[in-house]
Amino acid sequence: MLAVAKFNPRTEKAPEAVAFGAAVREHRKAREWTQEQLAERAGVSALQIGFCERGDNVPRLALILRIAQALRVRPGELLDHIRVKSG
C-alpha cells in the first residue's frame, strides 16, 4: 500500500503577505516581466516568486531584498503600503 501525505493548505493567508505579493506583481508587470524573468534576476526560483505573489507564504527578509534589488526599487516601496494589525 502506498502512503500519501495529505496536503493541508492554510485556510487564511496573512494579509501582509498578500499585500506584499500584490506589490511585487504590480512592479513585475509594469516591467512586462514574467515570473521566470524576475526569478532569474533575483536569483531565486520561479516557484518562490509565484508563492510570494499569491501571498502563500510570508517572505523572509533575504527574499524581500533580492526581489527589490531585481526590480530596482527600495524594499520600502514593496512594504510601505502594508498595514499591520495591532493587538
N, C-alpha and C positions, 0 to 999 in steps of 0.2 A: 504494500500500500504506500502511496506517495503522500508525504506530508507537505501541505502547502500553508505558508504563513498567511494569515488574514491581514489585509491592509485595513487599518482603522484611520481614516482621514480625520483631521482636526475639523470639528464642526464649525468653529468660528475662526476667522483669520484675524490676526492682530491689525487693528485699524491703521497703526503706524506703518506696518509693513505694506499694506495695500496702498497707502498714500505715497510711500517711497517708490514702490513699483510703478505707480502711475506717472510719477515724475520722471523716472528712468525711461519709460516707454515714450513719453512726450518728447524728451530730448533726443532719443534714438530716432524716432520717426521724423522729427524736424530735420535730421541729417540724412533721411532716407536710407538708413542702415537697416539691415536685417539683424535679428538677434545673434546670428552667427558672426556677422561682421563686428558687432560690439564686443562679443565674447573674445574674438581674436585680438582685438585692440586692447582689451582689458587683461588678457592672459588668463581667462577662465573658460569654463565650458559653456556652451550654448544652453545646456540644461540649467545651469546656475542662473543665467540671465532670465530664462523662462520662469523659474521658480520665483525669482526676485520680482519680476514684473507682475506676476499674478498675486503677489503677497502671500505665497505659500509658506515662506519662512522669514524670520527676522534676520536680515543680513548682518554679518559681523563687520566690524569697523574696517578690516582689511579689504573686504569686498566693496564696501561703500567707497573707499579711497581709490581702488582700482577702476571702478566704473566712472567715478568723477573725473579721474585723470584721462581715461579713454575718451570721455565726452568733452574734455577740455572745459570743465566748469568747476567752480568751487564746490566742495562737498556740501556746503550750506545751501547751495541752490537746489539740491535734491532733498534737503531736510527742513529748510526754514518754514515751510507752509504747514508742517505737521504739528498738530496739537495733541499733547499728551494729557490724558485724563488724570486729575489728581484725586487722591483719596483712595 
